[in-house]
Amino acid sequence: MSKAAKAKGKLVNSEAVGETEEQAKLRFQVELEFVQCLANPNYLHFLAQRGFFKETNFLNYLKYLLYWKDPEYAKYLKYPICLYFLDLLQHEHFRREIVSAQCSKFIDDQIILLWQHYTRRRTKMLTPANGFQQQDANNQVASNGTHNGVTQKPS
């Protein structure tokens, strides 16, 4: 990681704010972990129930964390859906609604369905190419008794 951190659209040198290289690295790791925790609607519900979303300092921290949307930082995220929730947390309406356990459960269910659909769709995208090639080869053998120009003996 470089000695710079992005805040409010400006590059801030960690030395300028009295931060050592090791402290900057630790802050990077802590912020990375926290931002990724935002991908969990149950954690958002927990924060909302404890009143964190009513505190000005916490809301300012969430605004500060928007720098993770920059590709330079986003490449480190394992759960990029956290950026979507970070955006939603900028809106008061979402912060009010996530207090509800029913809302949190609904969002959690929708994320699971999204992942299941994505996995199934991704598998279909990767598998059929091999399946069609094998099926085409079998059809060719069945139709003319040859496979890649080699005559097959009937069994």
N, C-alpha and C positions, 0 to 999 in steps of 0.2 A: 504494500500500500504506500502511496506517496504521502508526503507530509501535509498534504492539503485535504481539506474537507469542504464539501459544498454546503453553503448555508444561505438561504434567501437569495439564490441566484448568483451569489458571488463566491469566488474561491477564497477561502480563508486559510492562511498558513498556520499550521498547528503550533509552530514556535512563536508566532505573533500573539497567541492567546496563552502562552506559558505552558505549553504541553510538550512533553518529550515524545520521541518516536515510539517508545514503548506504551505510553499513555494513549497516544493516537491509535495505535494498533488495538489496544484493549477497548477503546471507545468504539472503534469500527466493529469489532466482534460483538460487543454488547448490543449495539444498534442493529446489526445484522440479525442477531437472534430475536430481538424484540420485534422488528418489522415482520419477520417470518411468523412470529406468534399471532400476528394479526390475521393470518389465513385461517385461524380457528374461530368459528362463530361462537363456540362455547366460551372461549377466552374473552371475546368481545362482550358477551353477556355478563361474564364475571366482572369485568372492568366497569360496565355500565351499572351493575347492581351496587358496586362499591362507591359509585359517585365520581369516578375519575373523569368522566366526560363532562362534568359540570365545572371542573377546575380550569381556570384560565391558563395556568402554567402547563398543564397537561395538553390542552388544546394547542398551545403554542409549540409544544414539543412535537405533536403530530404534524403540524405545518412544517416544522423544521425537517422532519423525516421524509418529506416529499422529494428530497434530493435522490432518494433511492430509485426514483423513476428514470433517472439519467442512465443510459445504457452502460456508462462506465462503472456504475455501481450495481445495476440490475443484473448484470451477468453473474454476480455472486449468489443470487437468490435461488434457492432450491424450490420454493413454492411461490411462483410469481403471482398467484391469485391474491397474495397479501397486498400487492399494490392496488388492486381493485378495492379491497376493503379500506386501505389507507385513504383512497379517494373518497369512498363513502363516508368515512369518519369525519371528513371536512364539512359534512352537511348535518345541521342540527336535527333535522327530521329523522335521519338514520340513527343518530345517537339516542334519540328518544325511543325509537322503536326497538332497538336491540336490547333494551331493558327487559322486554317481554321474552319469557322462556319459549313461548310458542313461535315467536319470530326467529329466535336463534335456532330452534329445532328445524323449522322450515328451511332456513338457509343451509344448515348442515346437511339436510336431506338432499337439497338441490345440488350441493357440491358433490356429494357421493354419486348422485345420478350422472352428473357431468363427467366425473372421472370414469365411471363404468362405461358410459357411452363412448367416451374418447378412447378408452382401452379397446373396446370391442371394434370401434371403427378403425382404429390404428392397426389392429390385428388383421382385419379384413383387407386393409390397403396393402399390407405386406405379404399376406399369405396367398391371395388369389393368383398373383403373377406366377408363382411356382406351381400352383394347382392347375392353372390353365395350360401351362407348358406341358405338364405331365399328361393331362387329359388329351391335349392335341397330339402328343406322341403316341398315346394308346390308340386314338382314333385312326391315326395314319397307319399303324401296324394292322389294325382290324380291317381297314378299307382296302389296302393293297398288299398286305402280307410283307411289307418292308418296313424297316426302321432305320432311318439315316442311310438309306441306300443298301442296306444289308437285308437279303431275303431271309425271312423267318420260317423255320420248319413248323408245319402244323403239329400241335400236340395231340 
